[in-house]
Amino acid sequence: EPVDGMITLRCLMDRFSLEIFINDGRQTASFTLYTPQNAEGITFAAEGEAEISVEKYTLSF
């Protein structure tokens, strides 16, 4: 449910999975992704008003 009329999503994504934390973790969702190895971009869409902030982290092993 919205908090003060808003819903917040924090999405953590890598090539094979997506974790979504809704309203600071009050609800969560986990997904397995089958991303093509040649994928080079990501797209976001929303109905209505949305404020989007994206941070990219590069992990080294």
Backbone atoms as SQL, in Angstrom:
CREATE TABLE atoms (id INTEGER PRIMARY KEY, chain TEXT, resi INTEGER, resn TEXT, atom TEXT, x REAL, y REAL, z REAL);
INSERT INTO atoms VALUES
  (1, 'A', 1, 'GLU', 'N', 0.830, -1.192, 0.000),
  (2, 'A', 1, 'GLU', 'CA', 0.000, 0.000, 0.000),
  (3, 'A', 1, 'GLU', 'C', 0.864, 1.242, 0.000),
  (4, 'A', 2, 'PRO', 'N', 0.397, 2.299, -0.612),
  (5, 'A', 2, 'PRO', 'CA', 1.160, 3.545, -0.625),
  (6, 'A', 2, 'PRO', 'C', 1.375, 4.094, 0.790),
  (7, 'A', 3, 'VAL', 'N', 2.515, 4.737, 0.989),
  (8, 'A', 3, 'VAL', 'CA', 2.832, 5.442, 2.223),
  (9, 'A', 3, 'VAL', 'C', 2.890, 6.916, 1.868),
  (10, 'A', 4, 'ASP', 'N', 2.046, 7.721, 2.482),
  (11, 'A', 4, 'ASP', 'CA', 1.940, 9.144, 2.141),
  (12, 'A', 4, 'ASP', 'C', 1.686, 9.339, 0.650),
  (13, 'A', 5, 'GLY', 'N', 0.898, 8.434, 0.055),
  (14, 'A', 5, 'GLY', 'CA', 0.527, 8.529, -1.350),
  (15, 'A', 5, 'GLY', 'C', 1.591, 8.042, -2.316),
  (16, 'A', 6, 'MET', 'N', 2.680, 7.454, -1.792),
  (17, 'A', 6, 'MET', 'CA', 3.772, 7.024, -2.666),
  (18, 'A', 6, 'MET', 'C', 4.130, 5.565, -2.409),
  (19, 'A', 7, 'ILE', 'N', 4.636, 4.928, -3.436),
  (20, 'A', 7, 'ILE', 'CA', 5.208, 3.586, -3.329),
  (21, 'A', 7, 'ILE', 'C', 6.668, 3.700, -3.738),
  (22, 'A', 8, 'THR', 'N', 7.561, 3.167, -2.909),
  (23, 'A', 8, 'THR', 'CA', 8.972, 3.185, -3.262),
  (24, 'A', 8, 'THR', 'C', 9.413, 1.772, -3.636),
  (25, 'A', 9, 'LEU', 'N', 10.256, 1.702, -4.645),
  (26, 'A', 9, 'LEU', 'CA', 10.823, 0.432, -5.097),
  (27, 'A', 9, 'LEU', 'C', 12.333, 0.563, -5.101),
  (28, 'A', 10, 'ARG', 'N', 13.012, -0.409, -4.542),
  (29, 'A', 10, 'ARG', 'CA', 14.469, -0.511, -4.676),
  (30, 'A', 10, 'ARG', 'C', 14.721, -1.818, -5.400),
  (31, 'A', 11, 'CYS', 'N', 15.325, -1.731, -6.565),
  (32, 'A', 11, 'CYS', 'CA', 15.547, -2.907, -7.408),
  (33, 'A', 11, 'CYS', 'C', 17.041, -3.176, -7.508),
  (34, 'A', 12, 'LEU', 'N', 17.420, -4.391, -7.208),
  (35, 'A', 12, 'LEU', 'CA', 18.799, -4.833, -7.357),
  (36, 'A', 12, 'LEU', 'C', 18.808, -5.887, -8.446),
  (37, 'A', 13, 'MET', 'N', 19.639, -5.663, -9.439),
  (38, 'A', 13, 'MET', 'CA', 19.581, -6.509, -10.623),
  (39, 'A', 13, 'MET', 'C', 20.983, -6.879, -11.072),
  (40, 'A', 14, 'ASP', 'N', 21.150, -8.127, -11.473),
  (41, 'A', 14, 'ASP', 'CA', 22.352, -8.524, -12.171),
  (42, 'A', 14, 'ASP', 'C', 21.916, -9.250, -13.438),
  (43, 'A', 15, 'ARG', 'N', 22.825, -9.916, -14.101),
  (44, 'A', 15, 'ARG', 'CA', 22.483, -10.520, -15.383),
  (45, 'A', 15, 'ARG', 'C', 21.450, -11.642, -15.243),
  (46, 'A', 16, 'PHE', 'N', 21.340, -12.240, -14.064),
  (47, 'A', 16, 'PHE', 'CA', 20.474, -13.416, -13.914),
  (48, 'A', 16, 'PHE', 'C', 19.364, -13.291, -12.877),
  (49, 'A', 17, 'SER', 'N', 19.308, -12.196, -12.116),
  (50, 'A', 17, 'SER', 'CA', 18.277, -12.102, -11.084),
  (51, 'A', 17, 'SER', 'C', 17.842, -10.660, -10.845),
  (52, 'A', 18, 'LEU', 'N', 16.668, -10.531, -10.264),
  (53, 'A', 18, 'LEU', 'CA', 16.101, -9.235, -9.903),
  (54, 'A', 18, 'LEU', 'C', 15.469, -9.368, -8.528),
  (55, 'A', 19, 'GLU', 'N', 15.853, -8.491, -7.611),
  (56, 'A', 19, 'GLU', 'CA', 15.264, -8.424, -6.272),
  (57, 'A', 19, 'GLU', 'C', 14.577, -7.067, -6.151),
  (58, 'A', 20, 'ILE', 'N', 13.334, -7.053, -5.698),
  (59, 'A', 20, 'ILE', 'CA', 12.590, -5.808, -5.536),
  (60, 'A', 20, 'ILE', 'C', 12.173, -5.674, -4.083),
  (61, 'A', 21, 'PHE', 'N', 12.479, -4.517, -3.500),
  (62, 'A', 21, 'PHE', 'CA', 12.096, -4.210, -2.128),
  (63, 'A', 21, 'PHE', 'C', 11.087, -3.071, -2.192),
  (64, 'A', 22, 'ILE', 'N', 9.881, -3.322, -1.728),
  (65, 'A', 22, 'ILE', 'CA', 8.771, -2.380, -1.838),
  (66, 'A', 22, 'ILE', 'C', 8.566, -1.705, -0.494),
  (67, 'A', 23, 'ASN', 'N', 8.503, -0.368, -0.517),
  (68, 'A', 23, 'ASN', 'CA', 8.309, 0.431, 0.699),
  (69, 'A', 23, 'ASN', 'C', 9.257, -0.005, 1.811),
  (70, 'A', 24, 'ASP', 'N', 10.553, 0.107, 1.515),
  (71, 'A', 24, 'ASP', 'CA', 11.616, -0.196, 2.481),
  (72, 'A', 24, 'ASP', 'C', 11.558, -1.621, 3.003),
  (73, 'A', 25, 'GLY', 'N', 11.201, -2.568, 2.152),
  (74, 'A', 25, 'GLY', 'CA', 11.224, -3.979, 2.509),
  (75, 'A', 25, 'GLY', 'C', 9.960, -4.513, 3.144),
  (76, 'A', 26, 'ARG', 'N', 8.905, -3.722, 3.194),
  (77, 'A', 26, 'ARG', 'CA', 7.640, -4.232, 3.750),
  (78, 'A', 26, 'ARG', 'C', 7.113, -5.400, 2.927),
  (79, 'A', 27, 'GLN', 'N', 7.423, -5.375, 1.644),
  (80, 'A', 27, 'GLN', 'CA', 7.144, -6.501, 0.751),
  (81, 'A', 27, 'GLN', 'C', 8.354, -6.663, -0.151),
  (82, 'A', 28, 'THR', 'N', 8.583, -7.891, -0.593),
  (83, 'A', 28, 'THR', 'CA', 9.718, -8.166, -1.470),
  (84, 'A', 28, 'THR', 'C', 9.291, -9.110, -2.582),
  (85, 'A', 29, 'ALA', 'N', 10.087, -9.137, -3.634),
  (86, 'A', 29, 'ALA', 'CA', 9.858, -10.069, -4.739),
  (87, 'A', 29, 'ALA', 'C', 11.216, -10.440, -5.329),
  (88, 'A', 30, 'SER', 'N', 11.350, -11.692, -5.740),
  (89, 'A', 30, 'SER', 'CA', 12.578, -12.192, -6.355),
  (90, 'A', 30, 'SER', 'C', 12.240, -12.865, -7.670),
  (91, 'A', 31, 'PHE', 'N', 13.076, -12.623, -8.682),
  (92, 'A', 31, 'PHE', 'CA', 12.844, -13.183, -10.004),
  (93, 'A', 31, 'PHE', 'C', 14.153, -13.707, -10.575),
  (94, 'A', 32, 'THR', 'N', 14.075, -14.752, -11.367),
  (95, 'A', 32, 'THR', 'CA', 15.203, -15.223, -12.152),
  (96, 'A', 32, 'THR', 'C', 15.031, -14.696, -13.568),
  (97, 'A', 33, 'LEU', 'N', 16.105, -14.133, -14.118),
  (98, 'A', 33, 'LEU', 'CA', 16.068, -13.558, -15.456),
  (99, 'A', 33, 'LEU', 'C', 16.916, -14.394, -16.402),
  (100, 'A', 34, 'TYR', 'N', 16.515, -14.470, -17.624),
  (101, 'A', 34, 'TYR', 'CA', 17.279, -15.140, -18.661),
  (102, 'A', 34, 'TYR', 'C', 17.678, -14.092, -19.690),
  (103, 'A', 35, 'THR', 'N', 18.687, -13.309, -19.344),
  (104, 'A', 35, 'THR', 'CA', 19.127, -12.192, -20.161),
  (105, 'A', 35, 'THR', 'C', 20.075, -12.677, -21.260),
  (106, 'A', 36, 'PRO', 'N', 19.833, -12.292, -22.500),
  (107, 'A', 36, 'PRO', 'CA', 20.775, -12.649, -23.566),
  (108, 'A', 36, 'PRO', 'C', 22.170, -12.074, -23.262),
  (109, 'A', 37, 'GLN', 'N', 23.203, -12.806, -23.556),
  (110, 'A', 37, 'GLN', 'CA', 24.569, -12.356, -23.278),
  (111, 'A', 37, 'GLN', 'C', 24.918, -11.072, -24.025),
  (112, 'A', 38, 'ASN', 'N', 24.263, -10.790, -25.143),
  (113, 'A', 38, 'ASN', 'CA', 24.565, -9.582, -25.913),
  (114, 'A', 38, 'ASN', 'C', 23.716, -8.378, -25.488),
  (115, 'A', 39, 'ALA', 'N', 22.951, -8.501, -24.413),
  (116, 'A', 39, 'ALA', 'CA', 22.121, -7.381, -23.940),
  (117, 'A', 39, 'ALA', 'C', 23.016, -6.213, -23.539),
  (118, 'A', 40, 'GLU', 'N', 22.622, -4.997, -23.950),
  (119, 'A', 40, 'GLU', 'CA', 23.444, -3.818, -23.682),
  (120, 'A', 40, 'GLU', 'C', 22.688, -2.691, -22.998),
  (121, 'A', 41, 'GLY', 'N', 21.416, -2.875, -22.677),
  (122, 'A', 41, 'GLY', 'CA', 20.668, -1.775, -22.100),
  (123, 'A', 41, 'GLY', 'C', 19.570, -2.247, -21.172),
  (124, 'A', 42, 'ILE', 'N', 18.936, -1.284, -20.550),
  (125, 'A', 42, 'ILE', 'CA', 17.819, -1.543, -19.659),
  (126, 'A', 42, 'ILE', 'C', 16.802, -0.423, -19.862),
  (127, 'A', 43, 'THR', 'N', 15.534, -0.737, -19.752),
  (128, 'A', 43, 'THR', 'CA', 14.474, 0.241, -19.963),
  (129, 'A', 43, 'THR', 'C', 13.549, 0.254, -18.755),
  (130, 'A', 44, 'PHE', 'N', 13.104, 1.430, -18.353),
  (131, 'A', 44, 'PHE', 'CA', 12.148, 1.593, -17.263),
  (132, 'A', 44, 'PHE', 'C', 10.893, 2.254, -17.816),
  (133, 'A', 45, 'ALA', 'N', 9.730, 1.841, -17.320),
  (134, 'A', 45, 'ALA', 'CA', 8.464, 2.443, -17.739),
  (135, 'A', 45, 'ALA', 'C', 7.538, 2.536, -16.537),
  (136, 'A', 46, 'ALA', 'N', 6.653, 3.521, -16.548),
  (137, 'A', 46, 'ALA', 'CA', 5.695, 3.691, -15.460),
  (138, 'A', 46, 'ALA', 'C', 4.425, 4.317, -16.002),
  (139, 'A', 47, 'GLU', 'N', 3.315, 3.984, -15.382),
  (140, 'A', 47, 'GLU', 'CA', 2.056, 4.662, -15.671),
  (141, 'A', 47, 'GLU', 'C', 1.878, 5.734, -14.613),
  (142, 'A', 48, 'GLY', 'N', 1.600, 6.947, -15.020),
  (143, 'A', 48, 'GLY', 'CA', 1.470, 8.035, -14.066),
  (144, 'A', 48, 'GLY', 'C', 2.820, 8.688, -13.819),
  (145, 'A', 49, 'GLU', 'N', 2.957, 9.346, -12.691),
  (146, 'A', 49, 'GLU', 'CA', 4.165, 10.086, -12.352),
  (147, 'A', 49, 'GLU', 'C', 5.175, 9.164, -11.683),
  (148, 'A', 50, 'ALA', 'N', 6.448, 9.301, -12.051),
  (149, 'A', 50, 'ALA', 'CA', 7.512, 8.486, -11.457),
  (150, 'A', 50, 'ALA', 'C', 8.795, 9.295, -11.370),
  (151, 'A', 51, 'GLU', 'N', 9.514, 9.093, -10.298),
  (152, 'A', 51, 'GLU', 'CA', 10.853, 9.661, -10.144),
  (153, 'A', 51, 'GLU', 'C', 11.811, 8.481, -10.113),
  (154, 'A', 52, 'ILE', 'N', 12.786, 8.471, -11.014),
  (155, 'A', 52, 'ILE', 'CA', 13.690, 7.331, -11.145),
  (156, 'A', 52, 'ILE', 'C', 15.131, 7.791, -10.941),
  (157, 'A', 53, 'SER', 'N', 15.835, 7.063, -10.115),
  (158, 'A', 53, 'SER', 'CA', 17.256, 7.286, -9.890),
  (159, 'A', 53, 'SER', 'C', 17.965, 5.956, -10.111),
  (160, 'A', 54, 'VAL', 'N', 19.016, 5.950, -10.915),
  (161, 'A', 54, 'VAL', 'CA', 19.713, 4.708, -11.252),
  (162, 'A', 54, 'VAL', 'C', 21.179, 4.829, -10.859),
  (163, 'A', 55, 'GLU', 'N', 21.688, 3.800, -10.183),
  (164, 'A', 55, 'GLU', 'CA', 23.114, 3.707, -9.867),
  (165, 'A', 55, 'GLU', 'C', 23.623, 2.395, -10.419),
  (166, 'A', 56, 'LYS', 'N', 24.744, 2.451, -11.101),
  (167, 'A', 56, 'LYS', 'CA', 25.349, 1.235, -11.650),
  (168, 'A', 56, 'LYS', 'C', 26.631, 0.951, -10.890),
  (169, 'A', 57, 'TYR', 'N', 26.781, -0.291, -10.467),
  (170, 'A', 57, 'TYR', 'CA', 27.980, -0.735, -9.779),
  (171, 'A', 57, 'TYR', 'C', 28.629, -1.826, -10.618),
  (172, 'A', 58, 'THR', 'N', 29.928, -1.724, -10.806),
  (173, 'A', 58, 'THR', 'CA', 30.658, -2.754, -11.513),
  (174, 'A', 58, 'THR', 'C', 31.383, -3.603, -10.471),
  (175, 'A', 59, 'LEU', 'N', 31.121, -4.901, -10.512),
  (176, 'A', 59, 'LEU', 'CA', 31.746, -5.808, -9.568),
  (177, 'A', 59, 'LEU', 'C', 32.945, -6.464, -10.226),
  (178, 'A', 60, 'SER', 'N', 34.017, -6.559, -9.502),
  (179, 'A', 60, 'SER', 'CA', 35.187, -7.260, -10.028),
  (180, 'A', 60, 'SER', 'C', 35.462, -8.477, -9.152),
  (181, 'A', 61, 'PHE', 'N', 35.941, -9.514, -9.775),
  (182, 'A', 61, 'PHE', 'CA', 36.185, -10.765, -9.049),
  (183, 'A', 61, 'PHE', 'C', 37.660, -11.060, -9.005);
